[in-house]
Amino acid sequence: MWNKLLNDKECEFVTNTTCVFCGSSDLKQFDIKFVEKHWKPFPEAVNLRCQACMGQFNQKFPNTHLISRLYKEHYPAQNSGLTRFKIHFKVEEFYIPVLEVGPGDNGISNICKNGYYAAEISRTASKFPVLFEDFTIEMIDEAKTLGIEAIVSCDCIEHMVRPRMLFDNAYAILPPDGLLYIHFGELHDPKNPQKARQIPHINNPSWKSVEMMCERKFNIIDRGSGSPHQSGWIFKRL
């Protein structure tokens, strides 16, 4: 797989010189173990730790072209999307329009009773068949016309090259008091850095990273109180 992809001139890696969560340039290399799950670690996989927010992320990220190809061609569909959402958020049904970010082939559409839309690069039938972080102004405007009142993201942010865009775009789309549900595939206490990362995850925010990303955009109304590992958080738009 890698020989095919890495020989494609459009499949390049971008070096991170500032924190992908808070923008700080105070970064230090922090050695961790990369645990292979769906594919082998990126050849450039070196872990950095931000000294401002204590978030962790790869020193080099695949560009949008490469990561889009990986998720379209090589990432298997996960069948636990709805089950995982219910475990972490205890929501049985939605009666408001919902936009789900990165659901793959198995999202939460079955419990959305008043409008469901997906932003999913690997599913051409999605309302928005692009990476959520790549939403254009026109897409944001279109999403706003749909009356979306909740955005759901389960096990997506840890794959994002620009994780702050999840909060930025959700803030742009949602009305005041709109809800944002995020299940973090990886999340850690800033006082206890994580010593391993599961591939293909490319970032691992700390609680402080999350607080900084949502600052002046969202209030945190639940820090995973009923979620295993405190990884399912709920935010309300300001």
Residue frames as a rotation matrix with the C-alpha (Angstrom) as fourth column:
MET 1
0.565 0.825 0.000 0.00
0.825 -0.565 0.000 0.00
0.000 0.000 -1.000 0.00
TRP 2
0.508 -0.371 -0.777 2.67
0.221 -0.816 0.534 2.51
-0.832 -0.443 -0.333 1.02
ASN 3
-0.576 -0.777 0.252 4.78
0.443 -0.038 0.895 2.10
-0.687 0.628 0.367 -2.11
LYS 4
-0.219 0.594 0.774 1.75
0.947 -0.063 0.316 2.87
0.236 0.802 -0.549 -4.25
LEU 5
0.756 0.630 -0.178 0.68
0.654 -0.718 0.238 5.88
0.023 -0.296 -0.955 -2.20
LEU 6
0.461 -0.622 -0.633 4.05
0.236 -0.602 0.763 7.40
-0.855 -0.501 -0.131 -1.46
ASN 7
-0.577 -0.631 0.518 5.08
0.664 0.007 0.748 7.34
-0.476 0.776 0.415 -5.12
ASP 8
0.324 0.749 0.578 2.11
0.894 -0.443 0.074 9.61
0.311 0.492 -0.813 -5.84
LYS 9
-0.627 -0.694 0.354 3.55
0.571 -0.718 -0.398 13.13
0.531 -0.047 0.846 -5.91
GLU 10
-0.077 0.682 0.727 0.32
-0.305 -0.710 0.634 14.51
0.949 -0.173 0.263 -4.47
CYS 11
0.792 0.342 -0.505 0.68
0.295 0.509 0.809 12.31
0.534 -0.790 0.302 -1.37
GLU 12
-0.223 -0.901 0.372 2.92
0.072 -0.396 -0.916 14.53
0.972 -0.177 0.152 0.70
PHE 13
0.211 0.203 -0.956 3.45
0.952 0.177 0.248 15.10
0.220 -0.963 -0.156 4.40
VAL 14
0.377 0.016 0.926 3.15
0.024 -1.000 0.008 18.50
0.926 0.019 -0.377 6.05
THR 15
-0.479 -0.654 -0.586 5.43
0.654 0.179 -0.735 19.41
0.586 -0.735 0.342 8.98
ASN 16
0.689 0.724 -0.031 3.74
0.509 -0.453 0.732 20.86
0.517 -0.520 -0.681 12.05
THR 17
-0.468 -0.859 0.206 5.61
0.468 -0.439 -0.767 23.81
0.750 -0.263 0.607 13.57
THR 18
-0.666 0.351 0.659 2.78
-0.694 -0.616 -0.373 24.95
0.275 -0.706 0.653 15.86
CYS 19
-0.847 0.373 0.378 0.29
0.000 0.712 -0.703 23.08
-0.531 -0.595 -0.603 18.01
VAL 20
-0.817 0.574 0.061 -2.70
0.185 0.161 0.969 21.78
0.546 0.803 -0.238 16.03
PHE 21
-0.050 0.817 -0.574 -4.91
0.962 0.194 0.193 22.39
0.269 -0.542 -0.796 19.07
CYS 22
0.557 0.279 -0.782 -3.92
0.666 -0.712 0.220 25.77
-0.496 -0.644 -0.583 20.53
GLY 23
0.885 -0.194 0.424 -1.44
0.246 -0.579 -0.777 27.25
0.396 0.792 -0.465 18.04
SER 24
0.760 -0.648 0.054 1.53
-0.386 -0.383 0.839 27.44
-0.523 -0.659 -0.541 20.44
SER 25
0.618 -0.641 -0.455 5.03
-0.445 0.193 -0.875 27.03
0.648 0.743 -0.166 19.00
ASP 26
-0.161 -0.653 0.740 6.38
-0.987 0.115 -0.114 25.60
-0.011 -0.748 -0.663 22.28
LEU 27
0.829 0.452 -0.330 6.66
-0.506 0.856 -0.100 21.97
0.238 0.250 0.939 21.17
LYS 28
-0.208 -0.897 0.391 8.88
-0.934 0.300 0.192 19.14
-0.290 -0.325 -0.900 22.37
GLN 29
-0.154 0.085 -0.984 9.40
-0.548 0.822 0.157 15.64
0.822 0.563 -0.080 21.07
PHE 30
-0.125 0.218 0.968 7.84
-0.925 0.326 -0.193 13.05
-0.358 -0.920 0.161 23.37
ASP 31
-0.779 -0.301 -0.550 8.51
-0.534 0.778 0.330 9.39
0.328 0.551 -0.767 22.64
ILE 32
0.054 0.830 0.556 5.51
-0.822 0.353 -0.447 7.07
-0.566 -0.433 0.701 22.55
LYS 33
-0.767 -0.182 0.615 4.63
0.105 0.910 0.401 3.66
-0.633 0.372 -0.679 21.17
PHE 34
-0.357 0.658 -0.663 2.63
-0.928 -0.329 0.174 3.58
-0.104 0.677 0.728 17.95
VAL 35
-0.480 0.288 0.829 0.17
-0.125 0.913 -0.389 0.68
-0.868 -0.290 -0.402 18.08
GLU 36
-0.895 0.103 -0.433 -0.74
-0.435 0.006 0.900 -0.72
0.095 0.995 0.040 14.68
LYS 37
-0.304 0.860 0.411 -4.42
-0.166 0.377 -0.911 -1.43
-0.938 -0.345 0.028 14.10
HIS 38
0.721 0.680 0.131 -5.61
0.047 0.141 -0.989 -0.76
-0.691 0.719 0.070 10.54
TRP 39
0.812 -0.559 0.169 -2.32
0.243 0.060 -0.968 0.09
0.531 0.827 0.185 8.86
LYS 40
0.099 -0.870 -0.483 1.30
0.985 0.154 -0.076 0.60
0.140 -0.468 0.872 9.77
PRO 41
0.339 -0.014 -0.941 2.47
0.470 -0.864 0.182 3.93
-0.815 -0.504 -0.286 11.21
PHE 42
0.997 -0.068 0.044 3.13
-0.004 -0.583 -0.813 6.71
0.081 0.810 -0.581 8.77
PRO 43
0.375 -0.926 -0.049 6.85
0.764 0.339 -0.549 6.65
0.524 0.168 0.835 7.85
GLU 44
-0.370 -0.514 0.774 7.22
0.080 -0.847 -0.525 10.12
0.926 -0.133 0.354 9.37
ALA 45
0.635 0.761 -0.136 5.47
0.195 0.012 0.981 9.24
0.748 -0.649 -0.141 12.64
VAL 46
-0.643 -0.716 -0.271 7.20
0.532 -0.164 -0.831 11.24
0.550 -0.679 0.487 15.39
ASN 47
0.359 0.866 -0.347 5.18
0.843 -0.142 0.518 12.44
0.399 -0.479 -0.782 18.39
LEU 48
-0.649 -0.455 0.610 5.22
0.149 -0.862 -0.484 16.05
0.746 -0.224 0.627 19.63
ARG 49
0.052 0.652 -0.757 3.83
0.993 0.049 0.110 17.39
0.109 -0.757 -0.644 22.91
CYS 50
0.109 0.088 0.990 2.65
0.219 -0.974 0.063 20.98
0.970 0.210 -0.125 23.21
GLN 51
-0.691 -0.464 -0.554 3.95
0.634 -0.021 -0.773 22.63
0.347 -0.886 0.308 26.38
ALA 52
-0.842 0.429 0.327 1.02
-0.473 -0.879 -0.066 25.08
0.259 -0.210 0.943 26.45
CYS 53
0.125 0.988 0.092 -1.98
-0.967 0.101 0.234 22.71
0.222 -0.118 0.968 26.29
MET 54
-0.427 -0.443 0.788 -0.22
-0.651 0.755 0.072 19.34
-0.627 -0.483 -0.611 26.75
GLY 55
0.760 0.650 -0.020 -1.85
-0.443 0.495 -0.747 17.94
-0.475 0.577 0.664 23.62
GLN 56
-0.302 -0.849 0.433 0.06
-0.153 0.492 0.857 15.36
-0.941 0.193 -0.279 21.57
PHE 57
0.820 0.546 -0.171 0.21
-0.239 0.056 -0.969 14.94
-0.519 0.836 0.176 17.81
ASN 58
0.491 -0.634 0.598 2.36
0.811 0.583 -0.048 13.70
-0.318 0.508 0.800 14.96
GLN 59
-0.230 -0.678 -0.698 5.22
0.202 -0.735 0.647 15.91
-0.952 0.008 0.306 13.85
LYS 60
-0.885 -0.022 -0.465 4.16
-0.439 -0.293 0.850 15.36
-0.154 0.956 0.250 10.24
PHE 61
-0.042 0.946 0.320 0.63
-0.166 0.310 -0.936 14.91
-0.985 -0.093 0.144 8.96
PRO 62
-0.542 0.006 0.840 -0.47
0.776 0.387 0.498 13.49
-0.322 0.922 -0.215 5.61
ASN 63
-0.926 0.261 -0.274 -1.86
-0.329 -0.913 0.241 16.18
-0.187 0.313 0.931 3.36
THR 64
-0.119 0.990 0.080 -5.57
-0.698 -0.026 -0.716 16.27
-0.706 -0.141 0.694 2.55
HIS 65
0.197 0.170 -0.966 -5.11
-0.927 0.353 -0.127 14.32
0.319 0.920 0.227 -0.70
LEU 66
-0.652 -0.539 -0.534 -3.33
-0.349 0.838 -0.420 11.44
0.674 -0.087 -0.734 1.03
ILE 67
-0.903 0.309 0.298 -5.61
-0.208 0.292 -0.933 11.23
-0.376 -0.905 -0.199 4.04
SER 68
0.047 0.943 -0.329 -8.69
-0.898 -0.104 -0.428 11.33
-0.438 0.316 0.842 1.79
ARG 69
0.026 -0.111 -0.993 -7.33
-0.745 0.661 -0.094 8.39
0.667 0.742 -0.065 -0.21
LEU 70
-0.908 -0.413 -0.074 -6.53
-0.246 0.667 -0.703 6.45
0.339 -0.620 -0.707 2.94
TYR 71
-0.632 0.715 0.299 -10.07
-0.355 0.076 -0.932 6.77
-0.689 -0.695 0.205 4.29
LYS 72
0.237 0.727 -0.644 -11.70
-0.944 0.015 -0.330 6.07
-0.230 0.686 0.690 0.96
GLU 73
0.294 -0.203 -0.934 -9.57
-0.685 0.637 -0.354 3.07
0.667 0.743 0.048 -0.03
HIS 74
-0.344 -0.680 -0.647 -8.01
-0.045 0.700 -0.712 1.50
0.938 -0.216 -0.271 3.03
TYR 75
-0.858 0.070 0.509 -10.03
-0.513 -0.160 -0.843 2.21
0.022 -0.985 0.173 6.19
PRO 76
-0.758 0.588 -0.282 -12.60
0.447 0.784 0.432 -0.52
0.475 0.201 -0.857 6.89
ALA 77
-0.067 0.841 0.537 -16.15
-0.376 -0.520 0.767 0.39
0.924 -0.151 0.351 7.81
GLN 78
-0.980 -0.197 0.006 -16.74
-0.067 0.306 -0.950 0.21
0.185 -0.931 -0.313 11.55
ASN 79
-0.373 0.901 -0.219 -20.07
0.297 0.340 0.892 -1.31
0.879 0.268 -0.394 12.51
SER 80
-0.266 0.210 -0.941 -20.26
0.954 0.197 -0.226 0.07
0.138 -0.958 -0.253 16.04
GLY 81
-0.777 -0.167 0.607 -21.10
0.230 -0.973 0.028 3.72
0.586 0.161 0.794 15.31
LEU 82
0.073 0.903 0.424 -24.65
-0.363 -0.372 0.855 3.83
0.929 -0.216 0.300 16.69
THR 83
0.620 0.116 -0.776 -23.90
0.547 0.644 0.534 1.45
0.562 -0.756 0.336 19.57
ARG 84
-0.384 -0.868 -0.316 -20.87
0.882 -0.243 -0.404 3.50
0.274 -0.434 0.858 20.57
PHE 85
-0.607 0.225 0.762 -22.83
-0.103 -0.973 0.206 6.76
0.788 0.047 0.614 20.43
LYS 86
0.469 0.882 0.033 -25.55
-0.195 0.067 0.978 5.37
0.861 -0.466 0.204 22.73
ILE 87
0.361 -0.417 -0.834 -22.96
0.837 0.539 0.093 4.06
0.411 -0.732 0.543 25.18
HIS 88
-0.615 -0.779 -0.121 -21.23
0.763 -0.550 -0.339 7.41
0.198 -0.301 0.933 25.50
PHE 89
-0.918 0.225 0.328 -24.18
-0.202 -0.974 0.106 9.81
0.343 0.031 0.939 25.31
LYS 90
-0.759 0.648 -0.063 -27.27
0.465 0.472 -0.749 7.86
-0.455 -0.598 -0.660 26.49
VAL 91
-0.440 0.625 -0.645 -29.34
-0.716 -0.678 -0.167 9.43
-0.541 0.388 0.746 23.70
GLU 92
-0.345 0.395 0.852 -32.04
0.324 0.902 -0.287 7.16
-0.881 0.177 -0.439 22.28
GLU 93
0.150 0.438 0.886 -33.53
0.988 -0.040 -0.147 9.48
-0.029 0.898 -0.439 19.62
PHE 94
-0.831 -0.328 -0.449 -33.07
0.285 -0.945 0.163 12.95
-0.478 0.007 0.879 18.12
TYR 95
0.223 0.923 0.313 -36.10
0.912 -0.084 -0.401 15.07
-0.344 0.375 -0.861 17.16
ILE 96
0.602 -0.172 -0.779 -33.97
-0.259 -0.966 0.013 17.93
-0.755 0.194 -0.626 15.80
PRO 97
0.942 -0.291 -0.167 -31.97
-0.111 0.197 -0.974 18.08
0.316 0.936 0.153 12.55
VAL 98
0.629 -0.742 0.232 -28.53
-0.062 0.250 0.966 16.47
-0.775 -0.622 0.111 13.00
LEU 99
0.675 -0.576 -0.460 -25.26
-0.583 -0.035 -0.812 16.70
0.452 0.817 -0.360 11.06
GLU 100
0.848 -0.434 0.304 -22.89
0.082 0.674 0.734 13.79
-0.523 -0.598 0.607 11.70
VAL 101
0.499 -0.778 -0.382 -19.18
-0.867 -0.451 -0.213 14.25
-0.007 0.437 -0.899 11.01
GLY 102
-0.421 -0.824 -0.379 -17.22
-0.849 0.506 -0.156 11.26
0.320 0.256 -0.912 9.68
PRO 103
0.267 0.605 0.750 -19.76
-0.840 0.528 -0.126 8.46
-0.472 -0.596 0.649 10.29
GLY 104
-0.851 -0.505 0.143 -18.31
-0.346 0.744 0.571 6.09
-0.395 0.437 -0.808 7.69
ASP 105
-0.682 0.618 -0.391 -20.95
-0.196 0.361 0.912 3.64
0.705 0.698 -0.125 6.47
ASN 106
-0.086 0.618 -0.782 -22.52
0.729 0.574 0.373 3.18
0.679 -0.538 -0.500 9.89
GLY 107
-0.816 -0.202 0.542 -23.71
-0.097 -0.876 -0.472 6.35
0.570 -0.438 0.695 11.55
ILE 108
-0.860 0.482 -0.166 -26.61
0.245 0.107 -0.964 7.34
-0.446 -0.870 -0.210 13.78
SER 109
-0.843 0.524 -0.118 -29.18
-0.426 -0.519 0.741 8.05
0.327 0.675 0.661 11.06
ASN 110
-0.458 0.701 -0.547 -31.61
0.417 0.713 0.564 5.44
0.785 0.030 -0.619 12.46
ILE 111
-0.215 0.389 -0.896 -32.25
0.965 -0.057 -0.257 7.50
-0.151 -0.920 -0.363 15.61
CYS 112
-0.889 -0.097 -0.447 -32.62
0.054 -0.993 0.109 10.87
-0.454 0.073 0.888 13.85
LYS 113
-0.292 0.907 0.304 -36.35
0.835 0.397 -0.381 11.46
-0.466 0.142 -0.873 13.37
ASN 114
0.734 0.605 -0.307 -36.36
0.416 -0.759 -0.501 15.01
-0.536 0.240 -0.809 12.01
GLY 115
0.908 -0.404 -0.108 -33.51
-0.318 -0.498 -0.807 15.31
0.272 0.767 -0.581 9.52
TYR 116
0.563 -0.786 0.257 -30.10
0.189 0.425 0.885 13.65
-0.805 -0.450 0.388 9.24
TYR 117
0.910 -0.376 -0.178 -27.11
-0.310 -0.329 -0.892 14.79
0.277 0.866 -0.416 7.16
ALA 118
0.704 -0.707 0.071 -23.59
0.512 0.574 0.639 13.42
-0.492 -0.413 0.766 6.90
ALA 119
0.649 -0.682 -0.337 -20.18
-0.761 -0.572 -0.307 14.92
0.017 0.456 -0.890 6.20
GLU 120
0.465 -0.399 0.791 -18.26
-0.093 0.866 0.491 11.85
-0.881 -0.301 0.365 5.05
ILE 121
-0.091 -0.632 -0.770 -15.44
-0.863 -0.336 0.378 11.65
-0.497 0.698 -0.515 2.51
SER 122
-0.900 -0.397 0.179 -15.82
-0.288 0.851 0.439 7.92
-0.327 0.343 -0.881 1.81
ARG 123
-0.351 0.858 0.376 -19.55
0.686 0.509 -0.520 7.93
-0.637 0.075 -0.767 1.13
THR 124
-0.946 -0.088 0.311 -20.59
0.300 -0.595 0.745 9.59
0.120 0.799 0.590 -2.12
ALA 125
-0.097 0.991 0.098 -24.22
0.662 -0.009 0.750 9.65
0.744 0.137 -0.654 -0.98
SER 126
-0.341 -0.082 -0.936 -23.34
0.874 -0.393 -0.285 12.03
-0.345 -0.916 0.206 1.85
LYS 127
0.815 0.577 -0.052 -24.91
0.546 -0.795 -0.264 15.45
-0.194 0.187 -0.963 1.85
PHE 128
0.743 -0.658 -0.120 -21.35
-0.666 -0.745 -0.035 16.77
-0.066 0.106 -0.992 2.15
PRO 129
0.928 -0.371 0.022 -18.85
0.371 0.921 -0.121 14.22
0.024 0.120 0.992 0.69
VAL 130
0.264 -0.868 0.421 -15.79
-0.101 -0.459 -0.883 16.08
0.959 0.190 -0.209 1.99
LEU 131
-0.407 -0.461 -0.789 -13.67
0.807 0.223 -0.547 16.22
0.428 -0.859 0.281 5.13
PHE 132
0.610 0.729 -0.312 -15.44
0.787 -0.512 0.343 18.43
0.090 -0.455 -0.886 7.68
GLU 133
0.135 -0.642 -0.755 -12.28
0.497 -0.615 0.612 20.48
-0.857 -0.457 0.236 8.18
ASP 134
-0.844 -0.459 0.278 -12.37
0.439 -0.293 0.849 21.29
-0.308 0.839 0.449 4.44
PHE 135
0.202 0.975 0.088 -15.87
0.919 -0.157 -0.363 22.79
-0.340 0.154 -0.928 4.46
THR 136
-0.691 -0.342 0.637 -16.06
0.596 -0.768 0.235 25.89
0.409 0.542 0.735 2.28
ILE 137
-0.899 0.401 -0.178 -17.99
-0.230 -0.776 -0.588 29.03
-0.374 -0.487 0.789 3.14
GLU 138
-0.417 0.765 -0.492 -20.65
-0.790 -0.037 0.612 27.90
0.449 0.644 0.620 0.66
MET 139
-0.355 0.247 -0.902 -20.99
0.245 0.955 0.165 24.53
0.902 -0.162 -0.400 2.43
ILE 140
-0.876 0.026 -0.481 -21.31
0.471 -0.162 -0.867 26.22
-0.101 -0.986 0.130 5.79
ASP 141
-0.742 0.633 -0.221 -24.01
-0.638 -0.768 -0.060 28.51
-0.207 0.096 0.973 4.39
GLU 142
-0.280 0.638 -0.717 -25.85
-0.502 0.539 0.676 25.51
0.818 0.550 0.169 2.92
ALA 143
-0.585 0.012 -0.811 -25.63
0.545 0.746 -0.382 23.63
0.601 -0.666 -0.443 6.22
LYS 144
-0.951 0.222 -0.214 -27.09
0.029 -0.627 -0.778 26.64
-0.307 -0.747 0.590 8.03
THR 145
-0.512 0.802 -0.308 -30.14
-0.823 -0.355 0.444 26.59
0.247 0.481 0.841 5.74
LEU 146
-0.379 0.332 -0.864 -30.88
0.007 0.934 0.356 23.01
0.926 0.129 -0.356 6.87
GLY 147
0.410 0.582 0.703 -31.70
-0.647 -0.358 0.673 24.17
0.643 -0.730 0.229 10.38
ILE 148
0.079 -0.460 -0.884 -29.16
0.361 0.840 -0.405 21.84
0.929 -0.287 0.232 11.99
GLU 149
0.631 0.238 0.738 -29.42
-0.547 -0.539 0.641 22.00
0.550 -0.808 -0.210 15.79
ALA 150
0.661 -0.486 0.572 -26.93
-0.358 0.466 0.809 19.28
-0.659 -0.740 0.134 16.75
ILE 151
0.403 -0.641 -0.653 -23.60
-0.730 0.206 -0.652 18.10
0.553 0.739 -0.385 15.35
VAL 152
0.855 -0.081 0.513 -22.29
-0.283 0.755 0.591 14.65
-0.435 -0.650 0.622 16.26
SER 153
0.331 -0.818 -0.471 -18.69
-0.720 0.104 -0.687 13.48
0.610 0.566 -0.554 15.91
CYS 154
0.826 -0.058 0.561 -17.75
-0.374 0.688 0.622 10.01
-0.422 -0.723 0.547 17.16
ASP 155
0.302 -0.802 0.516 -14.16
0.387 0.598 0.702 8.81
-0.871 -0.012 0.491 16.81
CYS 156
0.741 0.003 0.671 -13.32
0.652 -0.242 -0.719 11.41
0.161 0.970 -0.181 14.18
ILE 157
0.948 -0.306 0.086 -11.33
-0.314 -0.943 0.108 14.28
0.048 -0.129 -0.990 15.72
GLU 158
0.412 -0.839 0.356 -8.29
-0.223 0.286 0.932 12.06
-0.884 -0.463 -0.069 16.40
HIS 159
0.124 -0.319 0.940 -7.98
0.853 0.518 0.063 11.51
-0.507 0.793 0.336 12.64
MET 160
0.891 0.391 0.230 -8.19
0.453 -0.750 -0.481 15.21
-0.016 0.533 -0.846 11.73
VAL 161
-0.078 -0.931 0.356 -5.23
0.879 -0.233 -0.417 17.16
0.471 0.281 0.836 10.39
ARG 162
-0.769 -0.087 0.633 -6.78
-0.098 -0.963 -0.252 20.38
0.632 -0.255 0.732 11.73
PRO 163
-0.492 0.607 -0.624 -8.83
0.810 0.582 -0.073 19.34
0.319 -0.541 -0.778 14.77
ARG 164
-0.766 0.206 -0.608 -9.62
0.226 -0.800 -0.555 22.94
-0.601 -0.563 0.567 15.72
MET 165
-0.860 0.437 -0.264 -11.77
-0.454 -0.419 0.786 23.14
0.233 0.796 0.558 12.60
LEU 166
-0.525 0.720 -0.453 -14.28
0.658 0.681 0.321 20.76
0.540 -0.130 -0.832 14.17
PHE 167
-0.216 0.411 -0.886 -15.09
0.819 -0.418 -0.393 23.47
-0.531 -0.811 -0.246 16.71
ASP 168
-0.784 -0.138 -0.606 -14.71
-0.103 -0.933 0.346 26.38
-0.613 0.333 0.717 14.27
ASN 169
-0.865 0.458 -0.204 -17.06
-0.195 0.066 0.978 24.91
0.462 0.886 0.032 11.65
ALA 170
-0.370 0.756 -0.540 -19.54
0.859 0.499 0.111 23.63
0.354 -0.423 -0.834 14.22
TYR 171
-0.428 0.161 -0.889 -19.68
0.529 -0.754 -0.391 27.12
-0.733 -0.637 0.237 15.71
ALA 172
-0.892 0.036 -0.452 -20.31
-0.346 -0.698 0.627 28.59
-0.292 0.716 0.634 12.25
ILE 173
-0.745 0.595 -0.301 -23.13
0.024 0.475 0.880 26.15
0.666 0.649 -0.368 11.48
LEU 174
-0.377 0.617 -0.691 -25.00
0.883 0.465 -0.066 25.79
0.280 -0.635 -0.720 14.76
PRO 175
0.275 0.515 0.812 -27.44
0.060 -0.852 0.520 28.38
0.960 -0.094 -0.265 16.15
PRO 176
-0.494 -0.365 0.789 -26.97
-0.720 -0.337 -0.606 29.71
0.488 -0.868 -0.096 19.69
ASP 177
-0.029 0.370 0.928 -27.57
-0.865 0.456 -0.209 26.89
-0.500 -0.809 0.307 22.20
GLY 178
0.660 0.155 -0.735 -27.01
-0.595 0.706 -0.385 24.29
0.459 0.691 0.558 19.47
LEU 179
0.684 -0.314 0.658 -25.36
-0.441 0.541 0.716 21.10
-0.581 -0.780 0.232 20.73
LEU 180
0.257 -0.707 -0.659 -22.07
-0.782 0.248 -0.572 19.51
0.568 0.662 -0.489 19.77
TYR 181
0.855 0.022 0.519 -21.44
-0.345 0.771 0.535 15.89
-0.389 -0.636 0.667 20.77
ILE 182
0.278 -0.826 -0.490 -17.84
-0.777 0.107 -0.620 14.68
0.565 0.553 -0.612 20.51
HIS 183
0.948 -0.192 0.253 -16.55
-0.003 0.790 0.614 11.26
-0.318 -0.583 0.748 21.39
PHE 184
0.371 -0.904 -0.211 -12.76
-0.929 -0.358 -0.098 11.44
0.013 0.232 -0.973 21.53
GLY 185
0.823 -0.133 -0.553 -11.05
-0.046 0.953 -0.299 8.27
0.567 0.271 0.778 20.35
GLU 186
-0.069 -0.831 -0.553 -8.05
0.881 0.209 -0.423 9.45
0.467 -0.516 0.718 22.33
LEU 187
0.463 0.216 0.859 -8.08
-0.192 -0.922 0.336 11.98
0.865 -0.321 -0.386 25.17
HIS 188
0.023 -0.540 -0.841 -5.88
0.778 0.538 -0.324 12.36
0.628 -0.647 0.432 28.24
ASP 189
0.867 0.112 -0.485 -5.40
0.458 -0.563 0.688 14.22
-0.196 -0.818 -0.540 31.50
PRO 190
0.748 -0.605 0.273 -2.77
-0.203 -0.599 -0.774 16.93
0.632 0.524 -0.571 30.83
LYS 191
0.341 -0.629 0.698 -0.93
-0.930 -0.120 0.346 15.81
-0.134 -0.768 -0.627 33.97
ASN 192
0.075 -0.234 0.969 -0.69
-0.188 0.952 0.244 12.26
-0.979 -0.200 0.027 32.65
PRO 193
-0.096 -0.136 -0.986 0.68
-0.959 -0.252 0.128 12.16
-0.266 0.958 -0.106 29.07
GLN 194
0.825 0.469 0.314 -0.33
-0.350 0.862 -0.367 9.15
-0.443 0.193 0.876 27.03
LYS 195
-0.107 -0.980 0.167 2.52
-0.547 0.198 0.814 6.77
-0.831 -0.004 -0.557 26.16
ALA 196
-0.715 -0.083 0.694 0.91
0.437 0.722 0.536 5.10
-0.546 0.687 -0.480 23.13
ARG 197
-0.229 0.685 -0.691 -1.18
-0.722 -0.596 -0.352 6.04
-0.653 0.419 0.631 20.12
GLN 198
-0.014 0.343 0.939 -3.31
0.369 0.875 -0.314 3.75
-0.929 0.342 -0.139 18.01
ILE 199
-0.879 -0.248 -0.407 -2.73
-0.300 -0.375 0.877 4.04
-0.370 0.893 0.255 14.28
PRO 200
-0.191 -0.428 0.883 -4.36
0.868 -0.494 -0.052 5.61
0.459 0.757 0.466 12.26
HIS 201
0.825 0.415 -0.384 -4.89
0.552 -0.735 0.394 8.27
-0.118 -0.537 -0.835 14.97
ILE 202
0.049 -0.834 0.550 -2.67
0.728 -0.347 -0.592 11.28
0.684 0.429 0.590 14.35
ASN 203
-0.459 -0.231 0.858 -3.50
-0.352 -0.839 -0.415 13.44
0.816 -0.492 0.304 17.37
ASN 204
-0.056 0.372 -0.926 -4.41
0.805 0.566 0.178 13.05
0.590 -0.736 -0.332 21.03
PRO 205
-0.027 0.081 0.996 -5.77
-0.206 -0.976 0.074 16.16
0.978 -0.204 0.043 22.78
SER 206
-0.852 -0.132 -0.507 -5.62
0.475 0.215 -0.853 16.74
0.222 -0.968 -0.121 26.51
TRP 207
0.146 0.915 -0.377 -8.54
0.978 -0.190 -0.082 18.09
-0.147 -0.357 -0.923 28.51
LYS 208
-0.040 -0.234 -0.971 -6.79
0.260 -0.941 0.216 21.46
-0.965 -0.244 0.098 28.40
SER 209
-0.950 -0.285 0.125 -6.49
0.168 -0.131 0.977 21.23
-0.262 0.950 0.173 24.59
VAL 210
-0.361 0.900 0.244 -10.25
0.871 0.231 0.434 20.77
0.334 0.369 -0.867 24.35
GLU 211
0.298 0.457 -0.838 -10.93
0.777 -0.626 -0.065 23.71
-0.554 -0.632 -0.542 26.66
MET 212
-0.414 -0.555 -0.722 -8.71
0.034 -0.802 0.597 25.95
-0.910 0.223 0.351 24.52
MET 213
-0.933 0.070 0.354 -10.25
0.361 0.160 0.919 24.81
0.007 0.985 -0.174 21.21
CYS 214
-0.120 0.985 0.122 -13.80
0.896 0.054 0.441 25.57
0.428 0.162 -0.889 22.34
GLU 215
-0.439 -0.114 -0.891 -12.98
0.698 -0.668 -0.258 28.82
-0.566 -0.735 0.372 24.15
ARG 216
-0.596 0.318 -0.738 -15.36
-0.333 -0.933 -0.133 31.69
-0.731 0.167 0.662 23.24
LYS 217
-0.699 0.390 -0.599 -17.33
-0.574 0.193 0.796 29.30
0.425 0.901 0.089 21.02
PHE 218
0.148 0.715 -0.683 -18.87
-0.023 0.693 0.720 26.66
0.989 -0.091 0.119 23.27
ASN 219
0.022 -0.069 0.997 -19.62
-0.999 -0.047 0.019 25.99
0.045 -0.997 -0.070 26.91
ILE 220
-0.712 -0.237 -0.661 -18.76
-0.207 0.970 -0.124 22.49
0.671 0.049 -0.740 28.09
ILE 221
0.056 0.834 0.548 -21.96
-0.924 -0.166 0.346 21.13
0.379 -0.526 0.761 29.61
ASP 222
0.906 0.147 0.396 -20.80
-0.319 0.853 0.413 17.52
-0.278 -0.501 0.820 30.17
ARG 223
0.048 -0.977 -0.210 -17.21
-0.997 -0.034 -0.070 16.29
0.062 0.213 -0.975 30.47
GLY 224
-0.269 -0.137 -0.953 -18.04
-0.429 0.903 -0.009 12.65
0.862 0.406 -0.302 29.87
SER 225
-0.380 0.118 0.918 -19.74
-0.924 -0.001 -0.382 12.11
-0.044 -0.993 0.109 33.22
GLY 226
0.443 0.624 0.644 -21.65
-0.562 0.753 -0.344 9.06
-0.699 -0.209 0.684 31.97
SER 227
0.793 -0.197 -0.577 -19.12
-0.522 0.270 -0.809 7.97
0.315 0.943 0.111 29.36
PRO 228
0.817 -0.576 -0.025 -16.51
0.540 0.750 0.383 5.21
-0.202 -0.326 0.924 29.67
HIS 229
-0.142 -0.988 0.058 -13.07
0.987 -0.137 0.087 6.82
-0.078 0.069 0.995 30.16
GLN 230
0.217 0.323 -0.921 -14.82
0.372 -0.900 -0.227 10.25
-0.902 -0.294 -0.315 30.28
SER 231
-0.744 -0.641 0.186 -14.40
0.350 -0.137 0.927 10.46
-0.569 0.755 0.326 26.50
GLY 232
-0.285 0.712 0.641 -17.89
0.873 -0.083 0.480 11.55
0.395 0.697 -0.598 25.39
TRP 233
-0.739 -0.080 -0.669 -18.24
0.437 -0.812 -0.387 15.34
-0.512 -0.579 0.635 25.87
ILE 234
0.174 0.841 0.513 -21.21
0.977 -0.212 0.017 17.61
0.123 0.498 -0.858 25.16
PHE 235
-0.821 -0.480 -0.308 -20.87
0.487 -0.871 0.059 21.29
-0.297 -0.102 0.949 24.25
LYS 236
0.379 0.925 0.030 -23.43
0.840 -0.330 -0.431 24.10
-0.389 0.189 -0.902 23.88
ARG 237
-0.255 -0.485 0.837 -22.82
0.846 -0.530 -0.050 26.88
0.468 0.695 0.546 21.37
LEU 238
-0.517 -0.020 -0.855 -22.52
0.592 -0.731 -0.340 30.37
-0.618 -0.682 0.390 22.79
